[in-house]
Amino acid sequence: MILMKKMSSKEIDEIIENVKASLAVENIKVDNISVITGKKYLNGEISSKEAIDSITEYIRNKQLRQ
């Protein structure tokens, strides 16, 4: 298990904004659920697998509703 150093809220917000900006270059908009899940991961509240599974499930459900 790899342990990350505890990040401040400011550091996490900066990471999220950088990810959003990088994805915007590819014309991909980040939704609030993904941001919340990303923050939980960066806070060490969930594993990377849980984050990926959660976002994947959200996207699949969203596609089914369309």
GUFIDREN-42998 format. One record per atom (N, C-alpha, C): residue number from 0; x, z, y; residue in one letter. Coordinates in pm, 1 decimal, padded with zeros to 6 digits. Example, Ala and Ser with C-alpha at 12.3 -4.5 7.8 and 13.67 -1.06 7.14 Angstrom:
BEGIN
TORGU  pos        px        pz        py  code
TORGU    0   01319.0   00780.0  -00569.0     A
TORGU    0   01230.0   00780.0  -00450.0     A
TORGU    0   01320.0   00780.0  -00330.0     A
TORGU    1   01285.0   00708.0  -00225.0     S
TORGU    1   01367.0   00714.0  -00106.0     S
TORGU    1   01290.0   00787.0   00003.0     S
end
This chain:
BEGIN
TORGU  pos        px        pz        py  code
TORGU    0   00084.5   00000.0  -00118.7     M
TORGU    0   00000.0   00000.0   00000.0     M
TORGU    0   00088.2   00000.0   00123.9     M
TORGU    1   00059.8  -00090.7   00214.8     I
TORGU    1   00136.8  -00102.3   00338.4     I
TORGU    1   00063.8  -00025.0   00447.5     I
TORGU    2   00135.8   00065.2   00511.8     L
TORGU    2   00076.8   00143.8   00620.0     L
TORGU    2   00119.8   00085.2   00753.8     L
TORGU    3   00023.1   00065.9   00841.5     M
TORGU    3   00052.1   00018.1   00976.0     M
TORGU    3   00054.8   00137.2   01069.8     M
TORGU    4   00134.7   00123.0   01175.7     K
TORGU    4   00134.0   00230.3   01275.2     K
TORGU    4   00000.2   00230.2   01346.4     K
TORGU    5  -00042.0   00347.5   01386.5     K
TORGU    5  -00168.4   00362.0   01458.7     K
TORGU    5  -00156.2   00292.8   01593.6     K
TORGU    6  -00249.5   00204.2   01622.5     M
TORGU    6  -00248.3   00131.6   01749.0     M
TORGU    6  -00347.1   00194.4   01845.7     M
TORGU    7  -00317.0   00179.3   01972.6     S
TORGU    7  -00408.4   00228.4   02075.7     S
TORGU    7  -00524.5   00130.2   02090.3     S
TORGU    8  -00630.5   00177.0   02152.0     S
TORGU    8  -00745.8   00090.1   02178.4     S
TORGU    8  -00704.7  -00029.7   02262.7     S
TORGU    9  -00614.3  -00007.1   02356.5     K
TORGU    9  -00566.7  -00115.6   02443.0     K
TORGU    9  -00493.3  -00220.3   02360.2     K
TORGU   10  -00406.7  -00176.3   02268.6     E
TORGU   10  -00333.7  -00270.5   02184.0     E
TORGU   10  -00430.0  -00351.6   02096.7     E
TORGU   11  -00528.9  -00284.0   02041.4     I
TORGU   11  -00627.5  -00352.0   01956.7     I
TORGU   11  -00706.2  -00453.2   02038.5     I
TORGU   12  -00749.4  -00415.3   02157.9     D
TORGU   12  -00823.6  -00507.9   02243.9     D
TORGU   12  -00738.1  -00630.4   02279.0     D
TORGU   13  -00608.8  -00609.1   02303.8     E
TORGU   13  -00519.2  -00720.8   02334.7     E
TORGU   13  -00505.0  -00814.0   02214.7     E
TORGU   14  -00494.1  -00757.9   02095.7     I
TORGU   14  -00485.1  -00840.1   01974.4     I
TORGU   14  -00611.5  -00922.4   01957.9     I
TORGU   15  -00726.4  -00859.1   01973.0     I
TORGU   15  -00854.4  -00929.2   01958.9     I
TORGU   15  -00863.8  -01043.3   02060.6     I
TORGU   16  -00826.0  -01017.9   02184.0     E
TORGU   16  -00832.1  -01122.0   02287.2     E
TORGU   16  -00736.3  -01236.7   02255.3     E
TORGU   17  -00618.3  -01205.4   02202.0     N
TORGU   17  -00523.4  -01310.5   02163.9     N
TORGU   17  -00578.6  -01396.1   02050.3     N
TORGU   18  -00641.3  -01331.8   01952.7     V
TORGU   18  -00701.6  -01406.3   01841.3     V
TORGU   18  -00813.5  -01495.9   01893.7     V
TORGU   19  -00898.5  -01440.8   01980.4     K
TORGU   19  -01008.1  -01519.6   02036.3     K
TORGU   19  -00955.0  -01640.3   02113.6     K
TORGU   20  -00848.6  -01620.4   02190.3     A
TORGU   20  -00789.9  -01729.9   02267.2     A
TORGU   20  -00730.2  -01835.7   02174.7     A
TORGU   21  -00661.8  -01792.4   02070.1     S
TORGU   21  -00603.3  -01887.0   01974.5     S
TORGU   21  -00711.7  -01969.0   01905.7     S
TORGU   22  -00819.1  -01903.7   01866.5     L
TORGU   22  -00928.5  -01974.8   01800.1     L
TORGU   22  -01002.6  -02066.4   01896.8     L
TORGU   23  -01010.6  -02028.2   02023.4     A
TORGU   23  -01077.4  -02111.6   02123.5     A
TORGU   23  -01005.8  -02245.7   02138.5     A
TORGU   24  -00873.6  -02245.3   02121.5     V
TORGU   24  -00797.2  -02369.8   02126.2     V
TORGU   24  -00845.7  -02465.4   02017.5     V
TORGU   25  -00888.0  -02410.2   01905.1     E
TORGU   25  -00940.1  -02489.0   01793.5     E
TORGU   25  -01092.3  -02507.5   01804.1     E
TORGU   26  -01148.0  -02468.5   01917.6     N
TORGU   26  -01291.6  -02478.7   01944.0     N
TORGU   26  -01374.4  -02391.9   01847.9     N
TORGU   27  -01320.9  -02275.8   01814.2     I
TORGU   27  -01389.6  -02180.5   01727.6     I
TORGU   27  -01424.3  -02058.0   01810.9     I
TORGU   28  -01553.1  -02022.9   01813.4     K
TORGU   28  -01598.3  -01905.4   01887.8     K
TORGU   28  -01607.3  -01786.6   01791.6     K
TORGU   29  -01556.6  -01673.1   01833.9     V
TORGU   29  -01559.1  -01551.8   01752.2     V
TORGU   29  -01684.8  -01472.3   01785.8     V
TORGU   30  -01762.7  -01438.1   01682.1     D
TORGU   30  -01886.0  -01362.9   01705.4     D
TORGU   30  -01856.9  -01212.4   01706.9     D
TORGU   31  -01954.2  -01135.9   01754.7     N
TORGU   31  -01936.5  -00991.0   01770.4     N
TORGU   31  -01912.9  -00918.8   01638.3     N
TORGU   32  -01977.8  -00964.2   01530.8     I
TORGU   32  -01959.6  -00900.5   01400.2     I
TORGU   32  -01813.5  -00911.6   01356.6     I
TORGU   33  -01754.1  -01028.8   01378.5     S
TORGU   33  -01613.5  -01047.8   01341.4     S
TORGU   33  -01521.3  -00960.3   01426.1     S
TORGU   34  -01554.3  -00944.6   01553.1     V
TORGU   34  -01474.0  -00858.1   01640.5     V
TORGU   34  -01483.2  -00712.7   01593.6     V
TORGU   35  -01603.5  -00667.5   01563.6     I
TORGU   35  -01623.0  -00529.4   01516.5     I
TORGU   35  -01547.4  -00507.0   01386.1     I
TORGU   36  -01557.8  -00603.6   01294.6     T
TORGU   36  -01488.1  -00592.4   01166.2     T
TORGU   36  -01336.9  -00592.9   01187.2     T
TORGU   37  -01289.9  -00679.4   01275.4     G
TORGU   37  -01146.6  -00684.3   01306.3     G
TORGU   37  -01095.9  -00552.8   01363.3     G
TORGU   38  -01174.0  -00492.9   01450.1     K
TORGU   38  -01134.7  -00364.2   01508.4     K
TORGU   38  -01130.3  -00255.0   01401.2     K
TORGU   39  -01226.6  -00257.5   01308.5     K
TORGU   39  -01224.9  -00159.8   01198.7     K
TORGU   39  -01099.3  -00175.7   01115.2     K
TORGU   40  -01062.6  -00300.6   01087.8     Y
TORGU   40  -00939.4  -00326.3   01010.9     Y
TORGU   40  -00816.6  -00276.3   01086.6     Y
TORGU   41  -00806.4  -00311.1   01213.5     L
TORGU   41  -00689.8  -00271.1   01292.4     L
TORGU   41  -00683.1  -00119.7   01312.3     L
TORGU   42  -00796.6  -00052.9   01305.7     N
TORGU   42  -00799.8   00093.5   01314.6     N
TORGU   42  -00769.8   00159.6   01180.2     N
TORGU   43  -00756.5   00078.5   01074.9     G
TORGU   43  -00728.5   00133.4   00942.7     G
TORGU   43  -00851.0   00188.6   00871.9     G
TORGU   44  -00969.7   00152.8   00920.8     E
TORGU   44  -01093.7   00202.7   00861.9     E
TORGU   44  -01133.6   00125.3   00737.0     E
TORGU   45  -01091.8  -00002.9   00729.2     I
TORGU   45  -01120.9  -00085.2   00612.4     I
TORGU   45  -00996.2  -00165.5   00576.0     I
TORGU   46  -00991.9  -00212.7   00451.9     S
TORGU   46  -00878.2  -00292.9   00405.7     S
TORGU   46  -00895.5  -00438.4   00450.7     S
TORGU   47  -00788.6  -00516.4   00437.0     S
TORGU   47  -00798.3  -00657.9   00472.1     S
TORGU   47  -00899.1  -00727.7   00381.6     S
TORGU   48  -00902.6  -00690.9   00254.1     K
TORGU   48  -00998.7  -00750.9   00161.4     K
TORGU   48  -01141.6  -00719.5   00204.9     K
TORGU   49  -01166.6  -00594.1   00244.5     E
TORGU   49  -01300.4  -00556.9   00291.0     E
TORGU   49  -01337.6  -00634.6   00417.2     E
TORGU   50  -01241.2  -00653.4   00507.4     A
TORGU   50  -01267.8  -00727.8   00630.1     A
TORGU   50  -01302.2  -00872.9   00598.5     A
TORGU   51  -01222.7  -00935.3   00512.0     I
TORGU   51  -01247.0  -01074.3   00474.3     I
TORGU   51  -01381.7  -01087.5   00404.7     I
TORGU   52  -01409.2  -00998.2   00310.1     D
TORGU   52  -01536.5  -01002.2   00237.6     D
TORGU   52  -01655.4  -00985.5   00332.3     D
TORGU   53  -01643.8  -00893.8   00427.2     S
TORGU   53  -01752.1  -00867.3   00521.6     S
TORGU   53  -01779.6  -00989.0   00609.9     S
TORGU   54  -01675.0  -01048.7   00663.5     I
TORGU   54  -01691.7  -01165.2   00751.1     I
TORGU   54  -01743.2  -01284.3   00670.9     I
TORGU   55  -01690.6  -01303.5   00550.8     T
TORGU   55  -01736.2  -01413.5   00464.9     T
TORGU   55  -01884.6  -01399.4   00432.7     T
TORGU   56  -01926.9  -01278.8   00397.7     E
TORGU   56  -02068.4  -01253.9   00367.5     E
TORGU   56  -02155.9  -01281.1   00489.8     E
TORGU   57  -02110.7  -01237.3   00605.9     Y
TORGU   57  -02185.6  -01260.1   00729.4     Y
TORGU   57  -02203.6  -01410.3   00755.4     Y
TORGU   58  -02096.3  -01486.1   00739.5     I
TORGU   58  -02101.9  -01630.5   00763.9     I
TORGU   58  -02194.5  -01698.2   00663.5     I
TORGU   59  -02184.3  -01659.0   00536.5     R
TORGU   59  -02271.9  -01717.5   00435.3     R
TORGU   59  -02419.3  -01688.8   00465.4     R
TORGU   60  -02449.4  -01566.7   00501.0     N
TORGU   60  -02587.8  -01530.8   00534.5     N
TORGU   60  -02637.0  -01606.0   00658.1     N
TORGU   61  -02548.7  -01621.6   00754.5     K
TORGU   61  -02583.5  -01694.3   00877.4     K
TORGU   61  -02614.7  -01840.6   00844.4     K
TORGU   62  -02535.1  -01900.1   00755.6     Q
TORGU   62  -02557.2  -02039.8   00717.7     Q
TORGU   62  -02688.6  -02055.3   00641.4     Q
TORGU   63  -02723.5  -01956.7   00559.0     L
TORGU   63  -02847.6  -01963.6   00483.3     L
TORGU   63  -02970.3  -01957.2   00574.7     L
TORGU   64  -02957.6  -01887.1   00686.1     R
TORGU   64  -03070.2  -01872.8   00779.8     R
TORGU   64  -03091.6  -01997.3   00864.3     R
TORGU   65  -02994.1  -02085.0   00868.6     Q
TORGU   65  -03005.1  -02204.3   00954.1     Q
TORGU   65  -03078.8  -02314.5   00885.1     Q
end
